[in-house]
Every structure is written in structure tokens, then in C-alpha cells.
Amino acid sequence: MIAFQWPWLALLLPLPFLLRWLLPAKFQAEQAALIVPFLDDFPGIEPRQVSPQRRWPLRLAGFAWIFLVIACTRPQWLGEPLELAVNGRDLMLAVDVSGSMDEKDFIIKDKRYDRLTATKYVVSDFVQRRIGDRIGLILFGTQAYLHVPLTFDRKTVQTLLNEAFIGITEDEPQTSIGDAIGLAVKRLQDEKNQSRVLILLTDGANTAGELAPLKAAEIAAQHHLKIYTIGIGADEMLVRSLFGTRRVNPSADLDEKTLKAIADTTGGRYFRARNTEELNQIYFILDQLEPVEKDKQFFRPKSELYYWPLALALALAGLLAGSRLRRS
């Protein structure tokens, strides 16, 4: 849409008419009477009228004035409103991609999937809802590394998370929970935002890395990093073998005690996700515990248009000046 920065300047439009009314021009007959005082003695002579051909300079000047006033009001073209990134949280996601995440004990739409696929399915929706937060992604197995640095680009985080796969960090099926926490602290400690959150999801225990999980949690607490831990994996699963069907616990290696201690040390909370529904519910709870900013800010890009009426006014003024020079 078109808007005007200073619309009140449109009040200048009638200024030439006011000047005409306050300072009336002298007629040609009166000017002639000054030269020939006895002009009234010749009744057959009428004052000379202005021909229509000579009125076009006045009209030209009128249009030039109108365009000049329009330019002074500073017309602008306003684009579509764009949502600005608000000052939300620095939120880091740490996802376990060790070999144990390949266990197919999650069901999505009546089909059985591995734990990492279920995580992608739920976390992608969670990331999409985090408007205003800067989100980063850490993948950890035998080693922990930063997969996505902090960014407002939620689409990129979703894409790179969906591209992750089992064993992307190392071929060995080990888990370095402490190193993942340490890496999150390192990436967040220099950030100015005071609201820092780490959501750590794993299905096992710390079996690799140089930093112990509880020591890493103490360091995180010193840097005001709140950690929410999620233990993922079903409690029991039916397995068929040559000796029949038996029940097993696919989450036997899950170290819930350590995960609870990590959350308690940093002021966070521990969650247990045994199926897709529980995992999805956990992330909705996280939305309530760490709500997004409600006050959205918008920006409308502006394109200046004043130079078009200004150029027309100058062009008409140039034509008017040229015609007067030619007549003189």
C-alpha cells in the first residue's frame, strides 16, 4: 500500500490560490490605462482578453505545484509485514546418535521405527514452535560435535536434524553424555542472553568421552545453563527367537539416576519417554516450562516514491522556464 510520511504538508496545495486572492493581479486594461489615460474615451475599444492558448503555462505551473506538494508529503510504498526475531532463549538440543538409538521400539502411525526416527518426528514439530528462540543442535555418540550453531533459522535446524543418522559421529556404539554437556556450555557461555537451556536426549549411559556427566552438570550450573534430560526407550519389548517369544527390556542400559542428577543439579527436570505419545507430551511440557515470547514484532519494508512526483514537478518547471525564454 501507499502511505505518506508527512501528509499534513498537503495543506499547502491551496497556497497559490490564497496568494491570488490576497494579492489580486492587475488586468491588462488597467495597465493600458496607465499608458493611455484617455482610453475610456474610445468606447469601441475593449480590454484585450487572454487567449486560451496563453493559459497553458498557468495550468502547467499548477500541475508542477501539485506534484511538488505530493513529493513534499514523502509518499512511500509499504511492503508486506515481516515478523522480526524477538529476544527469546538460547536453546541447544543434544541428540544421541549412538548405535543403541537404532532399536526399533517406537510406533508411529501403526509402523515400528527406531528411536532416532521417532526423535526426529517429534523434535521437528517442537523446533517449528520455538518462534523467537535461537536453536542449536549437538549430536553425540562416541564423540560430541556441534551440528548446527545457534540460529533463528528453524528450517535449517529441522533439515540438518532429519539428515542425521546412526553412527554419524563414530562407528563405535558408545555415548559421551558428559562431553555433549561440556560442548553446550562452551558454545553458550559467551552468549549475552541470560536464558540458556539444554535439552539432552539419550537412551543409554555415559560410556565414552573425557568429561564425567555430573562434573559437566556442575560446570553447566555455574554458567546458569538449565538442562532438561530425556531418557528414551521402551520398558519392554517382545522378541521372537528359536525358543519362542520372550519379553526383554530394551532400555536396560539407560542410566536414569545420572540423568535425574544432571537435571537436579542445573535446576532442570528429567523426563521418561517410553513411546511416541510420551515423547511428544514431553516437548509440549517443555513449551510450558520454557514458553516462547508472546509479543511478536513486525517490520514493513519501505520504498521511497517521492522522487517520481518530484521529477515530474521539475520537468514541468523546466518546460515552463523554456517556454518563457523562447517568448522573451
Buried (B, 14 or more C-beta within 10 A) or exposed (E): EEBBEEEEBBEEBEEBEEEEEEEEEEEEBEEBBEEEEEBEEEEEEEEEEEEEEEEEBEEBBEEBBBBBBBBBBBBBEEEEEEEEBBEBBBBBBBBBBBBBBBBBBBBEEEEEBBBBBBBBBBBBEBBEEBBBBBBBBBBBBBBBEBBBEBBBEBEBBBEEBEEBEBBBBBEEBBBBBBBBBBBBBEBBBEEEBEBBBBBBBBBBBBBBBEBBBBEBBBBBBEBEBBBBBBBBBBBEBEEEEEEEEEEEEBBEEBBEEBBBBBBBBBEBBBBBBBBBEBBBBBBEEBEEEBEBBEEEEEEEEEEEBBEEBBEBBBEBBEBBEEEEEEEE
